[in-house]
């Protein structure tokens, strides 16, 4: 997966993996969130952010503040709804356990 001992920065390795994934998505599809990238690859948020920035600078994705990154140029790609984030799923599980419905 990631080569921590090699010469290529981790964020560039992650960006390369994300490029492969993005190539199979449609315009407007959401790209994994920074939190999802952190969780999947076990990296810091800044590393996840840098990986997304590489894709954005190459014109593969665009970002919308608060909503995240999406495939394609913004003018041509209507945004599709993002799946529930990893953190939101955890928060919902905790809420369900803390305040169960009767």
Secondary structure, DSSP 8 states (H G I E B T S, - for coil): ---TTSSS-HHHHHHHHHHHHHHTS-TT-B---HHHHHHHHT--HHHHHHHHHHHHHTTSEEEETTTEEEES-TTT---------HHHHHHHHHHHHHS---
